[in-house]
Amino acid sequence: MKKLVLPRILPGTTPTLKQRLALILVICSLLSVILMITVSYLAMQAAEKTRIETILAGDIKQLSEQIDSEYTELLQISQQMIPPSIVGGMIQSYIQATDHYDRIAHLNNMTSTIAALRFTHSDSSLVLCFEPNEGEGDIRSSYYNNLAVRNGFSLNKHPILRRTGIEESGFLTFYAMHTSDCVIYCKDTVSVSRIVKMKDGHSMAIYLELFSKVPLMLETLTELRAMPYFWLQIDPDGVIQYSSHEAFPVGSSFPAQEGDGMGNSVYMLDEYSYMRSESKYGFHNILLVPKSNYNKAMQFWRGGVLMVLVAAIVFIFFTIAMIFYLIFRPMNILRQEIAQVTEGDFTQSKHNIRLQEFDQLFDSINVMKIQIQELLVTERRQEKEKMQLELDKLYYQINPHFLMNALNTVHWMAVTNHQPDIKRFVHQLNYILGYSLGKTNCNATLFTEVMALKAYVELQLCRYDFKVWYDIDEGPYLQTPCARLILQPIAENAVCHNMNHLGNLWVSVHHEENHAEVVIRDDGLGFSVDSARISEDRGLKRGIGLKYVELILQSFYGGRAELQVESAPENGTKVTIRIPLREDTGGENVPGSDY
């Protein structure tokens, strides 16, 4: 490409835009900036404290609602595990059963029901039912546990947030966050226990754990707010039962402040600022942040507001300057130039703005137009070559693959049957090979595609004992020009890679308004569509065939044909192709096309 040489404008011949704007902005900014900064700063001081409090209030509300929802989820599970609920009844039947077989049957029913219950609560971890020692809380006799429990387990070892309940529905205990009692997990969990009196006088303890999302949320909020958050859980007596900061140890009392807990207000405690939130279950959550970080956040926010204010002032002066003749006319011309380029008009134009920056800019736009035209031509050529290479590659992959399958079938017939059917088999094979290579039926139509599909199925029926069912609407629409070899790869996937030897294959071709719908369905093994999606790096035979069909349909019909694959393991596979019947298919000269 010949390089376009721009005319050089000598410095000093015309004033620059920067020089003209500088004089206007200096005069106006000296008079207005002082007044605007003063007014904005006074308004900012009144709003910044409220903003920080709003952030903390929103964060502690989010955390408190999360941990309340976790306790609520545990309560729902425990409620379904006490008599007379279904699970509670199963546990009671298991305890009272005397026959060994009955106990095993009750245990299996109880295990499967609890597993189904946990499935609806995906974050639940440990489920434990046992008879506790009187007044101790450790395990006297275990009834059920889904996972292995740590040695020395006892309900009395966990920090208690609150105890409540009555004997009929069970005495309920809320525990603060702690490490899971399951031996395979070291995650933070919340837990509850419910102790119920059974009909036979025995006590049954139900202990449930659920993975808490609060630690991860604290970490995320710490990164988002750029200041460390610390989390406390205190019981109704003000004793700390969980702490994420060593400055507030578990078991110590949290000093209450005057008015603490009333409204969304931030309180100060030594070197920390905090906000309190009361749980609906009677205990309290506290969110702390170091006072230095709190003040730092306020200062950072103040600096950000000042920067925005300065930028706004500059923008105002710049907008005022643009009103003048120096900016409005060249910008309007520039907009017109850009609009012409977006509409595909790359005609070069000459504008004499008499400003050094804009003159060079419009000369650069003319150079850009030339380069865009060349890039578009190159891109179209490369895209067409790439598509052709991919089609050629896939086309010549699918034919050898099919030939090998067919020859293997001929060999099998020759070895096992010794029958004259081999002659007919080879005849059908020659027809399919000739059609796939364009030697037979040079003008591919929907009718020739159906005939090639039937020939292929007849070949496979010689080897496999499956059944095939045809439902094909007759009519002139079958003579519509069609992409070559788009049905046989789909049938090959069904027969060779999906169906068993006694399966069924359904083929239907129907005329619907201005398109034809071809459906090839089998009742074979099926597969997961996501895991078996067409990808060259997996090397699946199914992938080569479907990839070829997708590309040939895209090339031949220009995106107006549809290919849909529906499959699921053990439920067979259904492939639907919708082909437009208009003669102006838009196909180019690609393998399998007659245009």
Residue pairs with C-beta under 8 A, 6 or more apart in sequence:
1 370
1 371
1 374
4 366
4 367
4 370
6 360
6 363
6 364
6 367
7 363
9 356
9 359
9 360
14 354
14 355
14 356
15 355
16 355
16 356
16 357
17 326
17 327
17 355
17 356
17 357
17 358
20 326
21 318
21 321
21 326
24 317
24 320
24 321
24 324
25 317
25 318
25 321
28 317
28 320
29 313
29 317
32 313
32 317
33 313
36 309
36 313
37 306
37 309
37 310
37 313
40 305
40 309
41 306
44 302
44 305
44 306
48 298
48 301
48 302
48 305
49 298
51 301
52 266
52 294
52 297
52 298
52 301
53 264
53 265
53 266
53 275
54 264
55 225
56 264
56 266
56 273
56 275
56 287
56 289
57 264
57 275
59 221
59 225
59 229
59 287
60 275
60 276
60 277
60 285
60 287
61 277
62 217
63 214
63 217
63 218
63 221
63 231
63 277
63 285
63 287
64 277
64 279
64 285
66 213
66 214
66 217
67 177
67 190
67 212
67 214
67 279
67 285
68 279
68 280
68 281
70 123
70 190
70 210
70 212
70 213
70 214
71 174
71 190
71 192
71 279
71 281
73 121
73 123
73 124
73 210
74 124
74 190
74 191
74 192
74 208
74 209
74 210
75 172
75 192
76 121
77 117
77 118
77 121
77 124
77 127
77 208
78 170
78 172
78 192
78 194
78 206
78 208
79 85
80 86
80 87
80 88
80 117
81 87
81 88
81 91
81 114
81 117
81 127
81 129
81 194
81 206
82 88
82 169
82 170
82 194
82 196
82 204
82 206
83 89
83 91
83 92
83 196
83 198
83 199
86 113
87 110
87 113
87 114
87 117
88 196
90 106
90 109
90 110
90 113
91 110
91 129
91 143
91 144
91 204
92 198
92 199
93 106
94 103
94 106
94 107
94 110
94 143
94 144
95 143
95 198
95 200
95 202
95 204
96 200
97 103
97 106
107 144
110 144
111 144
111 146
114 127
114 144
114 146
115 146
118 124
118 127
118 146
121 210
123 210
123 211
123 213
124 208
124 209
124 210
124 211
125 147
125 180
125 182
125 185
125 187
125 189
125 209
125 210
125 211
126 145
126 146
126 147
126 149
126 180
126 181
126 182
126 189
126 191
126 207
126 208
126 209
127 144
127 145
127 146
127 147
127 207
127 208
127 209
128 142
128 144
128 145
128 146
128 149
128 181
128 205
128 206
128 207
128 208
129 142
129 143
129 144
129 145
129 204
129 205
129 206
129 207
130 139
130 140
130 141
130 142
130 143
130 144
130 145
130 204
130 205
130 207
131 139
131 140
131 141
131 142
131 143
131 202
131 203
131 204
131 205
132 138
132 139
132 140
132 155
132 195
132 203
132 205
133 139
133 140
134 203
136 154
136 156
137 154
137 155
137 156
137 157
137 205
138 152
138 153
138 154
138 155
138 156
139 149
139 153
139 154
143 204
147 182
147 183
147 184
148 182
148 183
148 184
149 181
149 182
149 183
150 181
150 182
150 183
153 181
155 173
155 193
155 205
155 207
158 175
158 176
158 178
158 191
159 175
159 176
159 178
159 233
159 241
159 242
159 250
160 173
160 174
160 175
160 176
160 235
160 241
161 174
161 175
161 176
161 233
161 235
161 241
161 281
161 282
161 283
162 173
162 174
162 235
162 236
162 281
162 282
162 283
163 171
163 172
163 173
163 174
164 171
164 172
164 282
165 171
165 172
165 194
167 197
169 196
170 194
170 195
170 196
170 206
171 194
171 195
171 196
172 192
172 193
172 194
173 192
173 193
173 194
173 195
174 192
174 281
174 283
175 190
175 191
175 192
175 193
176 190
176 233
176 241
176 242
176 250
177 188
177 189
177 190
177 212
177 214
177 215
177 233
177 242
178 188
178 189
178 191
178 242
179 186
179 187
179 188
179 189
180 186
180 187
180 188
180 189
180 209
180 211
181 191
181 207
181 209
182 209
185 211
187 211
187 212
188 211
188 212
188 214
188 215
189 209
189 210
189 211
189 212
190 209
190 210
190 212
191 207
191 208
191 209
191 210
192 207
192 208
193 205
193 206
193 207
193 208
194 205
194 206
195 203
195 204
195 205
195 206
196 203
196 204
196 206
197 203
197 204
198 204
214 231
215 231
215 244
218 229
218 230
218 231
218 244
221 229
222 228
222 229
225 297
226 297
226 300
227 289
227 290
227 293
227 294
227 296
227 297
228 289
228 290
228 293
229 287
229 288
229 289
230 243
230 244
230 245
230 248
230 272
230 287
230 288
230 289
231 242
231 243
231 244
231 285
231 286
231 287
231 288
232 240
232 242
232 243
232 244
232 245
232 248
232 254
232 285
232 286
232 287
232 288
233 240
233 241
233 242
233 243
233 283
233 284
233 285
233 286
234 240
234 241
234 254
234 283
234 284
234 286
235 241
235 283
235 284
236 282
236 283
236 284
238 253
238 254
238 256
239 251
239 252
239 253
239 254
240 248
240 249
240 250
240 251
240 252
240 253
240 254
241 250
241 283
242 250
243 249
243 250
245 288
247 272
248 254
248 288
254 286
255 269
257 267
257 268
257 269
259 265
259 267
260 267
260 276
261 276
261 278
261 284
264 275
265 275
266 273
266 274
266 275
266 294
267 273
267 274
267 275
267 276
268 291
269 288
271 290
271 291
271 292
272 288
272 289
272 290
272 291
273 288
273 289
273 290
273 291
273 294
274 286
274 287
274 288
274 289
275 286
275 287
276 284
276 285
276 286
277 284
277 285
277 286
277 287
278 284
278 285
279 285
321 327
322 328
322 331
326 355
329 353
330 351
330 353
330 355
330 358
333 351
333 353
333 362
334 358
334 361
334 362
337 349
337 362
337 365
340 346
340 347
341 365
341 368
341 369
341 372
346 369
346 370
346 372
346 373
347 369
348 366
348 369
348 370
349 362
349 366
350 362
351 358
351 359
351 362
352 359
353 359
353 362
384 588
387 551
387 555
387 590
388 590
390 551
391 548
391 551
391 552
391 555
391 590
391 591
392 591
394 544
394 547
394 548
394 551
395 548
395 591
395 592
397 544
397 548
398 485
398 489
398 544
398 545
398 548
399 433
399 436
399 437
401 541
401 544
402 432
402 436
402 488
402 489
402 492
403 433
405 492
405 496
406 429
406 432
406 433
406 459
409 425
409 459
409 460
409 462
409 463
410 422
410 425
410 426
410 429
412 463
413 419
413 421
413 422
413 425
413 462
413 463
414 422
421 462
425 459
425 462
428 455
428 456
428 458
428 459
429 459
431 440
431 452
431 455
432 452
432 455
432 456
432 459
432 488
433 439
434 440
435 441
435 448
435 452
435 455
435 484
435 485
436 452
436 484
436 485
436 488
438 484
438 592
441 448
441 451
441 452
442 594
443 481
443 594
444 481
444 482
444 483
444 484
444 592
444 593
444 594
445 478
445 479
445 480
445 481
445 482
446 477
446 478
446 479
446 480
446 482
446 509
446 516
446 579
447 478
447 479
448 482
449 482
449 484
449 485
449 486
449 487
450 472
450 478
450 487
450 509
452 485
452 487
452 488
453 487
453 488
453 491
453 507
454 470
456 488
456 491
456 492
457 468
457 491
457 495
457 505
457 507
460 466
460 495
460 496
461 468
464 495
464 499
464 501
465 501
465 502
466 495
466 499
466 500
466 501
466 502
466 503
466 504
466 505
467 503
467 504
467 505
468 504
468 505
468 506
468 507
469 504
469 505
469 506
469 507
470 507
470 508
471 506
471 507
471 508
471 509
471 510
472 507
472 508
472 509
473 509
473 510
473 511
475 511
477 511
477 516
477 581
478 509
480 516
480 579
480 581
480 583
481 583
481 585
481 594
481 595
482 579
483 552
483 553
483 555
483 556
483 557
483 587
483 590
483 592
483 593
484 552
484 591
484 592
484 593
484 594
485 548
485 552
485 592
486 549
486 552
486 553
486 577
486 592
487 518
487 520
487 577
489 544
489 545
489 546
489 548
489 549
490 520
490 545
490 546
490 549
490 575
490 577
491 505
491 507
491 520
492 545
493 541
493 542
493 545
493 546
493 573
493 575
494 505
494 520
494 522
494 524
494 573
494 575
495 505
495 522
496 541
497 541
497 542
498 522
498 524
498 525
498 526
498 527
498 542
498 572
498 573
499 505
499 522
499 523
499 524
499 525
500 524
500 525
503 522
503 523
503 524
504 522
504 523
505 520
505 521
505 522
506 519
506 520
506 521
506 522
507 518
507 519
507 520
508 517
508 518
508 519
509 516
509 517
509 518
510 516
510 517
511 581
514 580
514 581
514 582
515 578
515 579
515 580
515 581
516 578
516 579
516 581
517 576
517 577
517 578
517 579
518 576
518 577
518 578
518 579
519 574
519 575
519 576
519 577
520 574
520 575
521 572
521 573
521 574
521 575
522 572
522 573
523 572
524 572
524 573
525 569
525 570
525 572
526 567
526 568
526 569
526 570
526 571
526 572
526 573
527 542
527 567
527 568
527 569
527 573
528 567
528 568
528 569
529 565
529 566
529 567
529 568
532 540
532 542
532 543
532 567
534 543
534 546
534 547
534 550
535 543
536 543
536 547
546 563
546 565
549 563
549 577
550 563
552 590
552 591
552 592
552 593
553 561
553 563
553 577
554 561
555 587
555 588
555 590
555 593
556 585
556 586
556 587
556 588
556 590
556 592
556 593
557 579
557 580
557 585
557 586
557 587
558 585
558 586
558 587
560 580
560 585
560 586
561 577
561 578
561 579
561 580
562 576
562 577
562 578
563 575
563 576
563 577
564 575
564 576
564 577
565 573
565 574
565 575
566 573
566 574
566 575
566 576
567 573
567 574
585 595
587 593
587 595
588 595
589 595
